[in-house]
Amino acid sequence: MGLLSELKLAVPWGHIAAKAWGPQQATPVLCLHGWLDNANSFDRLIPLLPKDFHYVAMDFGGHGLSSHYSPGFAYYQENFVSEVRRVVAALKWKRFSLMGHSFGGIVGGTFTSIFPEMVDKLILLDTMPFGLDHNGVENLLTYRRGAIEHMLQAEASQKPRQVASPEEMLQGFLKRNSHLSEENARLLLQRGTTEVATGLVMNRDRRMTVPERSISFVSRELFVHSIKQLQARVLLVKAIQGYYNVRKEDTDKNVLLFMEDMLRSILKERFQYAKVPGNHYVHLNQPEIVAGIIGAFLQSQEPPPHQP
């Protein structure tokens, strides 16, 4: 299944870039990449998925080939959720499926809880539908303060954009993204950099650094309430060597078990769980491992109503 087209969708601050595969009249699937990645994150997976769907992978604002936000406007999770709403409005989609990797899954989950009638299926690739902090509500105001202060500091910085040779760019990128193979690091850099006279510069907005500055963390109570809003069927693909195994210092296993248990107990037959070998970028490094699971889920029909 070859790439159908590159898209540029107008938004008030410029445009959202995206790429599309498959017949335009087919059932739509919107694909959301991870933090500081871009739409190329799905280049190796989508050609292995069922051909009777229309797949669109977008670059979030400030990522890939999409415009950066205007000065004074921060990259908060709610803004990315709004971008999804703008994109599907531009594409004239009334109902569709969402597939999100990492941060893209959190954005997709939040969108699905706010606009539950629009999303048929939600696919989470080594991620959860909401960010739940292991300290509960205690850290939430601290995160919000940090996000505001970070934005002001980033705007005050007058450092020129860093230029690097292609090899320096690649090695630096691999150092920051140890889960990626060299081949797939090059794939993400292909869309994530621009060539200038003396080398390459990153396309992404320098105001973005760590995802904690953008994620809207929720309490356990809000997590449960948000899951209850979902009308979609949900597939959670968890990589054995994925984010929640490697980033042990960030992850309270009790919190992870709580989230999985709530998804299972609230969604019942609408929840599907698959544990696969591979790391956080298994959909990119070894797409054949997850393609069959995702394809079967996309093609599956609505299960019978739950009988108490």
DOVONU-426985 format. One record per residue: x, y, z of N, C-alpha, C in turn; residue in one letter; residue number from 1. Coordinates in steps of 0.02 Angstrom, whole numbers, plus 32768, in hexadecimal, padded with zeros to 4 digits. Example, Ala and Ser with C-alpha at 12.3 -4.5 7.8 and 13.67 -1.06 7.14 Angstrom:
2
 neast nnorth  nup caeast canorth caup ceast cnorth  cup type seq
  8294   7EE4 8186   8267    7F1F 8186  8294   7F5B 8186    a   1
  8282   7F90 8162   82AC    7FCB 8165  8285   8002 818A    s   2
END
This chain:
308
 neast nnorth  nup caeast canorth caup ceast cnorth  cup type seq
  802B   7FC5 8000   8000    8000 8000  802D   803E 8000    m   1
  802F   8060 7FC7   805B    809A 7FC1  803D   80D8 7FE1    g   2
  8068   8108 7FEE   8052    8148 8009  8026   816A 7FD5    l   3
  7FEB   8180 7FEC   7FBC    81A0 7FBF  7FCE   81E9 7FB3    l   4
  7FDA   820D 7FE8   7FE9    8255 7FE0  8003   8274 8020    s   5
  8025   82AC 8017   8037    82D8 804F  8001   830D 8055    e   6
  7FEE   831D 8092   7FB8    834D 809E  7FD2   838A 80C5    l   7
  7FB5   83C3 80B7   7FC1    8401 80DF  7F7C   841D 80F0    k   8
  7F6A   8419 812F   7F28    842F 8145  7F2E   8471 816A    l   9
  7F09   84A3 8154   7F0F    84E6 8170  7EF5   84E9 81B7    a  10
  7F1C   850B 81E3   7F08    851B 8228  7F19   8564 8234    v  11
  7EFE   8583 8268   7F09    85CB 8272  7F53   85E1 8277    p  12
  7F7F   85B4 828E   7FC6    85C7 8296  7FF1   85AF 825B    w  13
  7FD1   8592 8227   7FF7    8579 81EE  7FD7   853C 81D0    g  14
  7FF7   8502 81D7   7FDB    84C5 81BB  7FEF   8488 81E4    h  15
  7FC6   8454 81E0   7FD7    8412 81FA  7FE9   83E7 81BE    i  16
  8024   83C9 81C0   803A    839C 818B  8025   8354 819C    a  17
  8016   832E 8169   8001    82E8 8173  8011   82C1 8133    a  18
  800E   827F 8138   8017    8254 80FE  7FE1   821F 8100    k  19
  7FCA   820B 80C5   7F91    81DE 80C0  7FA0   81A1 8096    a  20
  7F83   8168 80AA   7F88    8129 8085  7F42   810C 807B    w  21
  7F39   80E8 8045   7EFB    80C2 803B  7EC3   80EA 801C    g  22
  7E8D   80C7 8007   7E55    80E9 7FE4  7E33   811C 8010    p  23
  7E27   8158 7FF4   7E0B    818F 801B  7DC4   8182 8034    q  24
  7D9E   8159 8012   7D59    814B 8026  7D55   8114 805A    q  25
  7D8D   80F4 806B   7D8C    80BD 809B  7D86   80D6 80E3    a  26
  7D7C   80A8 8111   7D76    80B9 8158  7DB6   80DC 8170    t  27
  7DB0   8117 818E   7DEC    813E 819F  7E0C   812A 81E2    p  28
  7E4E   812E 81E4   7E76    8123 8221  7EA8   815C 8227    v  29
  7EA6   8180 825E   7ED5    81B7 826A  7F0D   819E 8297    l  30
  7F4B   81A9 8283   7F86    8190 82A7  7FAC   81CA 82C7    c  31
  7FB9   81C2 8308   7FD9    81F7 8330  801C   81E0 834A    l  32
  8051   8203 8339   8095    81F0 834B  80A6   8203 8393    h  33
  80E0   81EC 83A9   80F7    81F9 83ED  811A   823C 83F4    g  34
  812E   824C 8431   814E    828B 8442  818E   8296 841A    w  35
  8192   82CF 83F8   81CB    82E4 83CF  81D7   82B7 8392    l  36
  81A9   8289 8384   81AD    8261 8346  8187   8285 830F    d  37
  8173   8261 82DB   814C    827F 82A5  8126   8247 8280    n  38
  8103   8259 824C   80D7    822A 8229  80FD   81EF 820B    a  39
  813E   81F6 81FF   8165    81BE 81E4  8168   8183 8215    n  40
  8153   818E 8253   8151    8158 8285  8127   811E 826D    s  41
  80F8   812A 823F   80CA    80F5 8228  80DB   80DB 81E3    f  42
  8113   80F1 81C6   8124    80DF 8181  812C   8094 8176    d  43
  8146   8070 81A8   8152    8028 819F  8117   7FFE 81B5    r  44
  80EC   8018 81E0   80B2    7FF2 81F8  8077   7FF5 81C7    l  45
  8066   8030 81B0   8028    8037 8188  8028   800C 8149    i  46
  805F   8005 8125   805C    7FD9 80EA  804D   7F90 80FA    p  47
  8054   7F7B 8139   8045    7F36 814D  7FFE   7F2D 8166    l  48
  7FD9   7F64 816D   7F95    7F61 8188  7F62   7F55 8150    l  49
  7F23   7F44 8161   7EF0    7F36 812D  7EE9   7F6F 80FC    p  50
  7EE2   7F5D 80BC   7EE1    7F8E 8086  7E9E   7FB3 8081    k  51
  7E6A   7F99 80A1   7E28    7FB7 809A  7E19   7FEC 80CF    d  52
  7E4D   8013 80E1   7E46    804B 810F  7E6C   8087 80F2    f  53
  7E58   80C2 8107   7E7A    8100 80F3  7EA0   811A 8130    h  54
  7EE2   8118 812D   7F0D    812B 8166  7F29   8170 815B    y  55
  7F24   819A 818E   7F44    81DC 818D  7F6F   81E3 81CB    v  56
  7FAF   81F1 81C2   7FDE    81FE 81F9  7FEF   8248 81F8    a  57
  7FE0   826A 822E   7FEC    82B2 8232  802B   82C2 8259    m  58
  804A   82FB 8249   807F    8317 8273  805E   8346 82A5    d  59
  8067   833B 82E6   804E    836C 8316  806E   83B0 8309    f  60
  804D   83E5 831F   806A    8428 831A  80B0   842A 8339    g  61
  80DE   844B 8317   8122    8450 8330  814C   8412 8324    g  62
  8130   83E0 8303   8153    83A2 82F3  8155   8399 82A7    h  63
  8185   8372 828F   8187    835F 8249  8182   839B 821A    g  64
  8151   8399 81ED   8148    83CE 81BB  810F   83FD 81CC    l  65
  80F3   83F7 8209   80BD    8424 821D  80D9   8466 8237    s  66
  80B0   849A 8232   80C4    84DC 824A  80CF   84DC 8296    s  67
  80FC   8507 82AC   8104    8512 82F3  80CD   853F 830D    h  68
  80BD   8538 834D   808C    8564 836C  80A7   85AB 836C    y  69
  8079   85DB 836D   808B    8621 8370  80AD   8630 83B3    s  70
  80D8   8663 83B6   80F7    8676 83F6  80C2   8684 842A    p  71
  80CF   866D 8467   80A0    8678 849E  806F   863F 84A9    g  72
  806C   860F 847A   803E    85D7 8481  8066   8597 848E    f  73
  8053   8575 84C3   807A    853B 84DA  8060   84FA 84BC    a  74
  808B   84C7 84BF   8079    8485 84A5  805B   845B 84DD    y  75
  801D   846A 84EF   7FFA    8444 8522  7FD2   840D 8502    y  76
  7FC6   83D8 8528   7FA2    839E 850E  7F5E   83B1 84EF    q  77
  7F3A   83DF 850F   7EF8    83F3 84F6  7EFD   8411 84B0    e  78
  7F36   8432 84A2   7F3F    844F 8460  7F48   8419 842B    n  79
  7F6C   83E4 843D   7F74    83AC 840E  7F31   8389 8402    f  80
  7F09   8383 8438   7EC6    8365 8431  7E9C   8390 8401    v  81
  7EA1   83D2 8408   7E7E    8400 83DB  7E95   83F7 8393    s  82
  7ED6   83EA 8389   7EF0    83DF 8346  7ECE   83A3 8325    e  83
  7EC4   836D 834C   7EA1    8332 8331  7E5B   8346 8319    v  84
  7E39   836E 8342   7DF5    8384 832F  7DF7   83AE 82EF    r  85
  7E29   83D9 82E9   7E2F    8402 82AD  7E3E   83D7 826F    r  86
  7E69   83A5 8277   7E7C    837B 823F  7E40   8353 8226    v  87
  7E1B   8334 8253   7DE2    830B 823D  7DAA   8337 8220    v  88
  7DA5   8375 8238   7D75    83A4 821A  7D89   83B5 81D3    a  89
  7DCB   83C2 81C9   7DE3    83D1 8186  7DDA   8396 8156    a  90
  7DE1   8359 8171   7DDA    831D 8148  7D90   8308 8141    l  91
  7D64   832B 8165   7D1B    831E 8164  7D0B   82D7 817C    k  92
  7D30   82C1 81AF   7D22    8280 81CD  7CF0   8289 8207    w  93
  7CBC   8261 8207   7C8C    8262 823D  7C9B   822C 8272    k  94
  7CB5   81F3 825A   7CC6    81BC 8286  7D03   8198 826A    r  95
  7D31   8185 8295   7D70    816A 827E  7D90   8143 82B7    f  96
  7DC8   8123 82A8   7DF0    8101 82DB  7E30   8129 82E7    s  97
  7E4B   8121 8323   7E89    8144 8336  7EBE   8111 8349    l  98
  7EFB   811C 8332   7F34    80F4 8347  7F6B   8123 835F    m  99
  7F80   811A 839E   7FB2    8148 83BA  7FEC   8122 83DA    g 100
  8028   8139 83CD   8064    811E 83EC  807C   814E 8423    h 101
  8089   8134 845E   80A7    815C 8494  807D   819A 84A3    s 102
  8099   81D6 849E   8073    8213 84AC  8036   8219 847E    f 103
  803B   81FF 8441   8002    8200 8414  7FC7   81D8 842E    g 104
  7FD5   81A3 8455   7FA0    817C 8473  7F7C   81A3 84AA    g 105
  7FA2   81CB 84D0   7F84    81F4 8504  7F57   8229 84E4    i 106
  7F6F   8248 84AF   7F46    8279 848B  7F08   8257 846E    v 107
  7F11   821C 8451   7ED9    81F7 8434  7EA6   81E2 8468    g 108
  7EBE   81CB 84A2   7E91    81B8 84D8  7E69   81F3 84F2    g 109
  7E8B   822C 84FA   7E69    8268 8513  7E34   827E 84E1    t 110
  7E46   827E 84A0   7E16    8291 846D  7DD9   8263 8470    f 111
  7DE5   8221 8477   7DAF    81F0 8476  7D80   81F8 84B1    t 112
  7D9A   820F 84EA   7D6F    821A 8524  7D47   825A 851D    s 113
  7D61   828C 84F9   7D3F    82CC 84F0  7D0D   82C9 84B7    i 114
  7D1F   82A4 8482   7CF4    829C 8447  7CE4   8251 843D    f 115
  7CC4   8231 846E   7CBD    81E8 846B  7C95   81CF 842F    p 116
  7C66   81F8 8416   7C3B    81E2 83DF  7C61   81E1 839C    e 117
  7C9D   81FE 839A   7CC1    8202 835B  7CF1   81C8 834F    m 118
  7D04   81A4 8384   7D3A    8172 837E  7D1E   812C 8384    v 119
  7D29   8104 8350   7D11    80BF 834D  7D40   8091 8373    d 120
  7D81   8097 8364   7DB3    806C 8384  7DF0   8096 8396    k 121
  7E0E   8085 83CF   7E49    80A8 83E8  7E81   8074 83F2    l 122
  7EB9   807F 83CE   7EF2    8051 83D2  7F2B   8075 83F6    i 123
  7F42   8058 842D   7F76    8077 8456  7FB6   804E 844F    l 124
  7FEA   806C 8432   8029    804A 8426  805B   805B 845D    l 125
  8064   802D 848C   8091    8034 84C5  8085   8076 84EA    d 126
  8046   8081 84FC   8033    80BF 851D  7FF2   80B3 8543    t 127
  7FDB   80E7 8565   7F9A    80E6 8586  7F6F   811F 856C    m 128
  7F2D   811B 8575   7F02    814F 8559  7F05   8192 857E    p 129
  7F22   8193 85BB   7F28    81D0 85E2  7F68   81CC 860A    f 130
  7F84   8206 861B   7FC0    8208 8645  7FAB   8209 868E    g 131
  7FBE   81D5 86B3   7FAD    81D1 86FA  7FED   81D3 8722    l 132
  7FF5   8206 874B   8032    820D 8773  802E   81E0 87B1    d 133
  8066   81BF 87C1   8065    8190 87FA  805D   81B3 883D    h 134
  8067   81F4 8840   805C    8219 887E  8016   8237 8882    n 135
  7FEB   8223 8852   7FA7    823C 8854  7FA3   8286 8848    g 136
  7F78   82A8 886D   7F6C    82EF 8860  7FA4   831B 887B    v 137
  7FD1   8300 88A4   8003    8329 88C6  8030   834F 8895    e 138
  803F   8331 885C   806E    8350 882D  804D   837B 87F8    n 139
  800B   837B 87F3   7FEA    8399 87BA  7FF7   83E3 87B4    l 140
  7FF2   8407 87EB   8000    844F 87E8  8049   845D 87DB    l 141
  8075   8432 87F4   80BD    843A 87E7  80CB   8433 879D    t 142
  80AB   8402 877C   80B4    83F9 8733  809C   8437 870E    y 143
  8063   8452 8722   8047    848C 86FF  8075   84C9 8706    r 144
  808F   84D3 8742   80BD    850A 874D  80FC   8500 8722    r 145
  8117   84C3 8722   8153    84B6 86FB  8148   84C2 86B1    g 146
  810D   84B1 8698   80FE    84BB 8651  80FE   8505 863F    a 147
  80E1   852E 8669   80DE    8576 865C  8124   8594 8660    i 148
  814A   8582 8693   818D    859E 869B  81BA   8588 8661    e 149
  81B3   8549 864C   81DB    8531 8614  81CD   8558 85D5    h 150
  818D   8567 85C7   817B    858C 858B  819B   85D1 858C    m 151
  8197   85F3 85C5   81B4    8636 85CB  8200   8635 85C1    l 152
  8220   8602 85DE   8269    85FD 85D7  827C   85EF 858E    q 153
  8257   85C3 856E   8266    85B1 8528  825D   85EE 84FB    a 154
  822A   8616 8508   821E    8651 84DF  8255   8686 84E9    e 155
  8270   8689 8526   82A4    86BA 8536  82E7   86A7 8518    a 156
  82F0   8667 8509   8330    864F 84EE  8339   8668 84A6    s 157
  8372   8684 8498   8382    869D 8455  83B6   8673 8432    q 158
  83C0   8635 844B   83F3    860A 842D  83E2   85FB 83E4    k 159
  8412   85FD 83B8   8404    85EA 8372  83F6   85A0 836C    p 160
  83D3   858C 8337   83C5    8545 832C  8406   851F 8321    r 161
  840B   84E5 8340   8448    84BE 833B  844C   849B 82F8    q 162
  8484   84A2 82D7   8490    8482 8297  84C1   8449 82A1    v 163
  84B3   840F 8284   84DE    83D5 828B  84E5   83B3 8247    a 164
  851D   838F 8240   8525    8366 8203  84F3   832D 8206    s 165
  84E3   830E 81CE   84B4    82D5 81CF  84C8   829F 8200    p 166
  8509   828F 8203   8521    825A 8230  851B   8270 8279    e 167
  852D   82AE 8288   8526    82C7 82CC  84DD   82C8 82E2    e 168
  84B1   82DC 82B4   846A    82DD 82C3  8451   8297 82D1    m 169
  8466   8267 82A9   8450    8222 82B2  8468   8206 82F5    l 170
  84A8   8210 8304   84C3    81F3 8342  84A3   8214 8380    q 171
  8497   8255 837D   8476    8277 83B5  842F   825E 83BE    g 172
  840D   8253 8386   83C8    823B 8387  83C4   81F5 83A5    f 173
  83F3   81C9 8390   83F6    8185 83AA  8405   8184 83F5    l 174
  842F   81B2 840A   8441    81B6 8452  8403   81C8 847B    k 175
  83D8   81F3 8461   839C    8208 8484  8363   81D7 847C    r 176
  8369   81AA 844B   8332    817B 843B  8350   8135 8434    n 177
  8363   8118 846C   8387    80D8 846A  835C   809E 8451    s 178
  8319   80A7 8450   82ED    8072 8438  82EC   806C 83EC    h 179
  8308   809D 83C9   8303    809D 8380  833F   807C 835F    l 180
  8332   8058 8329   8369    8040 82FF  8383   807B 82D6    s 181
  83C0   8074 82BC   83DE    80AA 8295  83B4   80B9 8257    e 182
  839B   8084 8237   8372    808D 81FA  8334   80B6 8209    e 183
  8313   80A9 8241   82D5    80CC 8251  82E1   8111 826F    n 184
  831C   811B 828D   832F    815E 82A2  8336   818A 8263    a 185
  8355   816F 8230   835C    8194 81F0  8317   81A5 81D4    r 186
  82E8   8176 81DA   82A5    8180 81BF  8282   81BA 81E3    l 187
  8288   81BE 8225   8269    81F5 824A  828C   8237 823B    l 188
  82CF   8235 8235   82F4    8272 8226  82E6   828C 81DF    l 189
  82D3   825F 81B3   82C3    8274 816E  828B   82A9 816E    q 190
  8259   82A0 819A   8222    82CF 819E  822D   8302 81D7    r 191
  825C   82F2 8203   8265    831B 823F  829D   834D 823A    g 192
  82BF   8352 81FF   82F6    8382 81F7  82F0   83A6 81B5    t 193
  8312   83DF 81B1   8316    8406 8173  835F   8413 8163    t 194
  8371   840C 8123   83B6    8418 810E  83C2   8463 8106    e 195
  83F9   847B 8124   840F    84C0 811A  8455   84BE 80FD    v 196
  8471   84F9 80F1   84B2    84FB 80CE  84E9   84D5 80F2    a 197
  84E8   84D4 8135   851F    84B6 815B  850E   8474 817B    t 198
  84D3   8458 816D   84C1    8418 818C  8476   8410 8192    g 199
  8461   83F4 81CA   841A    83E8 81D7  8404   840C 8216    l 200
  83C5   8422 8217   83A7    843D 8254  8367   8415 8262    v 201
  8356   840F 82A2   8319    83ED 82B5  82DD   8419 82A3    m 202
  82A8   83F9 8289   826B    841E 8279  8242   842F 82B7    n 203
  8246   8406 82EA   8219    840E 8323  8226   844F 8348    r 204
  81F1   8467 8367   81F3    84A6 838C  821F   849D 83CB    d 205
  824D   84CA 83D6   827B    84C4 840F  8259   84CF 8452    r 206
  821B   84E7 8451   81F6    84F0 8490  81E1   84AE 84AE    r 207
  81E6   8478 8487   81D5    8436 84A1  8214   8411 84B7    m 208
  8214   83F9 84F3   824D    83D2 850B  8234   838F 8527    t 209
  821A   838F 8564   8203    8350 8582  81B7   834F 8581    v 210
  819A   8313 8577   8151    830F 8571  812C   8324 85B1    p 211
  814E   831E 85EA   812E    8331 8629  8119   837A 8629    e 212
  8137   83A2 85FE   8124    83E9 85F9  80E3   83F3 85D3    r 213
  80CD   83BF 85B0   8091    83C5 8586  8057   8398 859C    s 214
  8067   835F 85BB   8033    832F 85CE  8006   834B 8605    i 215
  7FC5   8344 85FD   7F95    8356 8631  7F88   8318 865B    s 216
  7FAF   8310 8690   7FA7    82D5 86BB  7F64   82D6 86DF    f 217
  7F49   829B 86EC   7F08    8295 870C  7F0E   826D 874D    v 218
  7EDE   8276 8779   7EDA    824F 87B6  7EBA   820B 87A6    s 219
  7EBB   81DE 87D6   7E9A    819D 87CD  7E4F   81A6 87C0    r 220
  7E31   81D5 87E4   7DE9    81E0 87DC  7DD8   81F8 8796    e 221
  7E00   8227 877D   7DF3    8241 873A  7E03   820C 8705    l 222
  7E35   81E2 8712   7E45    81AB 86E4  7E08   817E 86DC    f 223
  7DEB   816A 8715   7DB1    813D 8713  7D76   815F 86F0    v 224
  7D6A   819E 8701   7D33    81C3 86E1  7D3D   81C7 8696    h 225
  7D7A   81D4 8680   7D89    81DC 8639  7D80   819A 8614    s 226
  7D96   8163 8632   7D8E    8121 8612  7D43   8112 8609    i 227
  7D1B   8126 863A   7CD3    811A 8636  7CB2   8140 85FC    k 228
  7CD2   8175 85E5   7CB6    819C 85AD  7CC1   817A 856A    q 229
  7CF2   814D 8566   7D05    812F 8526  7CCC   8103 850A    l 230
  7CBC   810E 84CB   7C8E    80E2 84A8  7CB4   80B3 8479    q 231
  7CF3   80C3 846B   7D1B    809D 843B  7D30   805A 8458    a 232
  7D3E   802C 842C   7D62    7FEF 843E  7DAC   8000 8441    r 233
  7DD0   7FE3 8471   7E15    7FF7 847F  7E43   7FBB 847A    v 234
  7E79   7FC3 8454   7EAF    7F91 8450  7EED   7FB0 846F    l 235
  7F07   7F8F 84A3   7F46    7FA4 84C2  7F7D   7F72 84AF    l 236
  7FAF   7F8A 848A   7FE8    7F61 8477  8023   7F75 84A3    v 237
  8038   7F48 84CE   806E    7F57 84FD  80AD   7F32 84E9    k 238
  80E3   7F56 84E0   8124    7F37 84CF  8147   7F1F 850E    a 239
  8162   7EE2 850C   8181    7EC4 8547  81BC   7EEE 855F    i 240
  81E3   7F09 8530   821B    7F36 8542  8209   7F7F 8532    q 241
  81CB   7F90 853B   81B3    7FD2 8529  81BE   8006 855F    g 242
  819C   803E 8557   81A5    8079 8581  819D   8068 85CB    y 243
  8169   8043 85DC   815A    8037 8622  8189   8005 8642    y 244
  81B3   7FE4 861A   81E6    7FB8 8636  822A   7FDA 863A    n 245
  8238   8004 8609   8279    8025 8606  827C   8062 8634    v 246
  8246   808A 8634   8245    80C7 865D  822C   80B8 86A4    r 247
  824F   8089 86C5   8238    8072 8707  8236   80AA 873A    k 248
  8263   80DA 8733   8266    8110 8765  8228   813C 8760    e 249
  8206   813C 8727   81CB    8166 871E  818A   8142 872D    d 250
  818E   8101 8737   8152    80D9 8735  8148   80B2 8776    t 251
  8110   80BF 8795   80FB    8097 87CE  80D1   805E 87B2    d 252
  80E9   8020 87BB   80C6    7FE6 879D  807E   7FE0 87B7    k 253
  8072   7FF6 87F5   802D    7FF4 880F  7FFF   8021 87E7    n 254
  801A   805A 87D1   7FF3    8089 87A8  7FE4   8068 8765    v 255
  8016   8048 8747   800C    8027 8707  7FD7   7FF0 870C    l 256
  7FDC   7FC7 8741   7FAA    7F92 874B  7F65   7FB0 8756    l 257
  7F62   7FE8 877A   7F21    8009 8785  7F02   801E 8743    f 258
  7F2A   803B 8717   7F10    8053 86D7  7EF7   8018 86AC    m 259
  7F1F   7FE2 86A9   7F0B    7FA8 8682  7ECC   7F88 869F    e 260
  7EC8   7F83 86E1   7E8D    7F65 8701  7E4E   7F8E 86F4    d 261
  7E55   7FD1 86F6   7E1B    7FFB 86E9  7E03   7FF6 86A1    m 262
  7E32   7FF3 8672   7E1F    7FEA 862C  7DF9   7FA8 8623    l 263
  7E13   7F74 8643   7DF4    7F32 863D  7DAF   7F2F 865E    r 264
  7DAA   7F4A 869A   7D6B    7F43 86BF  7D34   7F71 86A6    s 265
  7D47   7FAC 868D   7D15    7FDC 8675  7D00   7FCD 862D    i 266
  7D30   7FBE 8601   7D20    7FB3 85BB  7D09   7F6C 85AB    l 267
  7D1C   7F3D 85D5   7D08    7EF6 85CE  7D18   7EDD 8587    k 268
  7CE6   7EC7 8561   7CF3    7EAA 851E  7D0E   7EDC 84EC    e 269
  7D0A   7F1C 84FD   7D24    7F4F 84CF  7D6F   7F5A 84D8    r 270
  7D8E   7F36 8506   7DD6    7F3E 8512  7DFC   7EFF 84FC    f 271
  7E31   7F0A 84D6   7E5C    7ED3 84BF  7EA4   7EE4 84D1    q 272
  7EC8   7EB3 84EB   7F0C    7EBE 8504  7F3B   7E8D 84E1    y 273
  7F73   7EA7 84C8   7FA5    7E7C 84A7  7FEA   7E8F 84BF    a 274
  800F   7E5E 84D8   8054    7E68 84EE  8082   7E4B 84B9    k 275
  80B1   7E72 84A0   80DB    7E5C 8468  8125   7E66 8477    v 276
  8150   7E3C 8459   8198    7E47 8461  81AC   7E87 843C    p 277
  81DF   7EA9 8456   81F6    7EE6 8436  81FA   7F1F 8467    g 278
  8211   7F58 844E   8218    7F93 847A  81E4   7FC8 846A    n 279
  81EF   8004 8484   81BD    8039 8480  81AC   804B 8437    h 280
  81DA   803F 8409   81CE    804D 83C2  81C3   800D 839A    y 281
  81A3   7FDB 83B9   819A    7F9B 8396  8172   7FA5 8356    v 282
  8143   7FD5 8354   811B    7FE1 8317  8145   7FFA 82DD    h 283
  817F   8016 82EC   81AC    8031 82B9  81E7   8001 82AD    l 284
  8205   7FE7 82E2   823E    7FBA 82DB  822A   7F75 82C0    n 285
  81F2   7F5A 82D9   81DC    7F17 82C6  8190   7F18 82B9    q 286
  817A   7F3C 8287   8132    7F45 827C  810C   7F04 8270    p 287
  812F   7ED1 8256   810E    7E91 8249  80F5   7E70 8289    e 288
  8111   7E82 82C2   80FC    7E65 8302  80B6   7E7D 8315    i 289
  80A7   7EBC 8306   8068    7ED9 831C  8034   7EE1 82E5    v 290
  804A   7EDC 82A6   801C    7EEA 826E  7FE0   7EBB 826D    a 291
  7FEB   7E7A 8279   7FB3    7E4B 8278  7F81   7E59 82AF    g 292
  7F99   7E6A 82EB   7F6D    7E78 8324  7F43   7EB6 8315    i 293
  7F64   7EEB 82FC   7F41    7F29 82ED  7F0F   7F20 82B4    i 294
  7F25   7EFC 827F   7EFA    7EF0 8245  7EBB   7ECA 8258    g 295
  7EC3   7E96 8281   7E89    7E6E 8297  7E59   7E99 82C0    a 296
  7E75   7EC4 82EA   7E4C    7EF0 8314  7E25   7F22 82E9    f 297
  7E46   7F3F 82B8   7E24    7F6F 828C  7DEB   7F4E 8265    l 298
  7DF5   7F10 8251   7DC3    7EEE 8227  7D8D   7ECA 8251    q 299
  7D97   7EC7 8293   7D67    7EA3 82BD  7D26   7ECA 82C3    s 300
  7CF0   7EA5 82CF   7CAE    7EC3 82D6  7C9F   7ECF 831F    q 301
  7C6A   7EF5 832B   7C54    7F05 836F  7C42   7EC5 8395    e 302
  7C5D   7EBD 83D3   7C4C    7E81 83F9  7C05   7E83 8413    p 303
  7BE8   7E4A 8427   7BA5    7E4C 8443  7BA3   7E73 8484    p 304
  7B69   7E8F 8496   7B64    7EB5 84D5  7B77   7E8A 8511    p 305
  7B95   7EAB 8543   7BAB    7E87 857F  7B6E   7E6E 85A7    h 306
  7B72   7E30 85BB   7B3D    7E13 85E4  7B54   7E12 862C    q 307
  7B32   7E36 865A   7B48    7E36 86A0  7B40   7DF2 86C0    p 308
END
